[in-house]
Structures are given as C-alpha cells and as structure tokens.
Amino acid sequence: MSNHREDIIYTGEAKSLHGLFRVRLSRSRHKIAYQQFNKERREWQSYSWGEIAERVAAWQERLRQQSLNSGDRVAVSLRNGVEWIAFEQAALALGLVVIPLYTDDRADNIAYIIEDAAVKCLLLQDEARWRRIAPSIPENSPLQAVFLQEGEVTTESNICPIYPVKEFDSPPPPLTHFSASPNTLATIVYTSGTTGRPKGVMLSHANILENVHVSLTMLSIYADDLFLSFLPISHMLERMGGYYLPMMTGSSVAFSRSIPQLAEDISTLQPTIMIAVPRIFERIFGRIQSRLDAGSFIKKSLFQAAVSVGWSRFLYQQGRGSWRPTLLAHPLLDRLVGSKVRAQLGGKLRLTVSGGAPLSADVARLFTGLGITLLQGYGLTETSPVISVNLPHANRPQTVGRPVAGIK
C-alpha cells in the first residue's frame, strides 16, 4: 500500500485556472509550492503558496494601474520561475488573456504576435530583450506598457512606457477574483506551424483543466511529489504538465537553472517527476555512453548486461516476455549499475515522461533497463496538449500509448 498522500482539486471545484490557484491557496497556504535558485544569495529558495499569493496580488495592482478590461491580452516572455506563475495568475484573476512568448524567439515573430493578439502589456526578462525586439514593433502598436523583470530602465521608448519590476514596500492589496465561466478564453498560444507566420491557438479554462484531469486518471501523482521544471512554460507540454498539474495535485515544483546545469540540479533537488523532450534523455544517454567508451571492457560489459537483464525483467513484468534464468542476476546487476545511475539522477526519480518528438528505441531501452520508468506520450497545442500517454503498467516505449479519456 502506498504511503503517498493525494490532495487533488477536481475541475468542478476549480472551475477556472485562477480558481484552481485559489483553492490550492486555501488548502495549502503554508506548504512549499516552488523552489528557485537565488543568484544573489547563491542558494535555493523556497516559496509557499501564501508567498506566491502575495506576488500575485502585487502583479494585480500593477496591471490594474494600466486600466485593462476583461478580455484584454497581456504577454509574458520570462525564464521559468515564480514570476511567470504570479504574473499569469494575476492576469487570469483580472479576466485577462495570457499570451506566452518564447524567450529566444525572433524579434519579428514577437512583434507579429503582439500586433496579431493586440497585446496591451508585456513582461520581459530584461532591458536587453526589449532593445532587441523594440525596432520590430511599430509606433502604432497596441502595447501600452512593458515591464522588465530584471535591472533598471536606461533607455526611453517612443512606443510605450517601460517599468522596472520592484518589490512593494508595503503589503500588497487583497487578491481580486474574476468570476470566469469555464469556457472563457484563458490563453492564446502561438505555434510555428509548417508555413508562414505563427498561428494562435485559443484555449479556454475548461480546455486546460479537463486535460489536466484526464491526465491524472492515467498517472498517479501525489502531494509529496517534486517536479523539476526546465522545459519552457511557454510550451503547453510544460505549462500543463509542470505547472497546472502540480497545482491540481498539490505537488511542489523546482525550477532548474539551465540545461547546462540540469545534471547538477537533478542531483541536488532530487525530483520524483520529470517531464522532458527526447533530446534531454538523449543528452543523458550520450554522457553515459561517453563514460563507457572511456572505461574498461569489464565495466562496459557489466553495464550492457545490467541494461539487457533489466529490459528482460521489464518485459516479463509487463506480461510481454517469459521468465528466464538470467533474471536471477538482476538484484546484483542493479546494485552494481542501475542503482548508481539512478543515484546520479537524484535517487528519487519515480516517473519520467517524454513528449514533443519520437523517442529513440535505444534511449528508451537504456533508461527502462536501468529501472527508470520512462513513458512516451503525444499531444498538440490545440488539444491542451495531451492526446495519449503510456501507462506504467502497460508501457510500450515504441508507441505513444493509449488515448486519454474523451479522445476517439
């Protein structure tokens, strides 16, 4: 019997994405919601749901000062972090529509999206990014304010006022809540498509909440799980799986510093769940292979035996393979090889999900053979985004799994 605790918020109780945040706040005000690296202190900092609510309230005050109306569009281009969450929750609670932007997108693409979506407020990481995109934004742009998360403002703009984001000196005003219908537009997510300009996908609160809910009918996620977030939240896979889903389950999220620091962050933070694209798993696979190539023949043979026996054990447990005497060697091989690889991945990783592109069979076999549950799935931005995913007890790594409820 599992000792994990469930604390799921159901869609009927949440009703909307900011309703989801409100319910989580009421249930878990003092529980750790997020972890983020503080560059000035050079240490990991934890934020409770109550502390996030204070940041949401502060952003509501900033957005109110812009005299925005329900349905107006605001955009965010930030690295993953608590400010991304706070800004969006503030906007949603005021009835605004959020447009996520990739931090490394081309300036002309960002300018096009701002005009196409009639974005009135924009939150950027720093002034350097504003200087990069400003020349592509026309003077008659709908923009009426730009907020910079980092640094001071040293240049003037003939397009709209630019404000550095500063902490409030006094406690922020109370949270405001917008009573949104589940079918109210929540976000427009622009995708590159195959030709021409980016295309805007319009998603309602219900679209996303229902997708989170049906995903939880496929996978068991608990309140004591820790997600590691490193894919861009501007992508629906991470936004749903690494932001809304943990909020619905009461799990915590840690924001990785960067891809080059990912291995160190995994080892330090010891996540239990990780959502990634194949190239992340291929990166880890490549690093393991490089170490093997530099090692002895005996070390390489032992590793290959551990993966092979582990894969055979996986097939046997899945009911797709027969028992064989070599499985008796699994406990020893796992102790010598598998457990050490899992320890390098924090030692607590119980579930990994891969999506966004096909996963190599060799990569899937290696991770699975070493005792790491790796599930491949498939989705589209238009479907909020999950369409199908493998199940731990019915996992066929060469496929994208079973359709979630409601998909035919």
Disulfide bonds with the S-S distance in Angstrom:
none
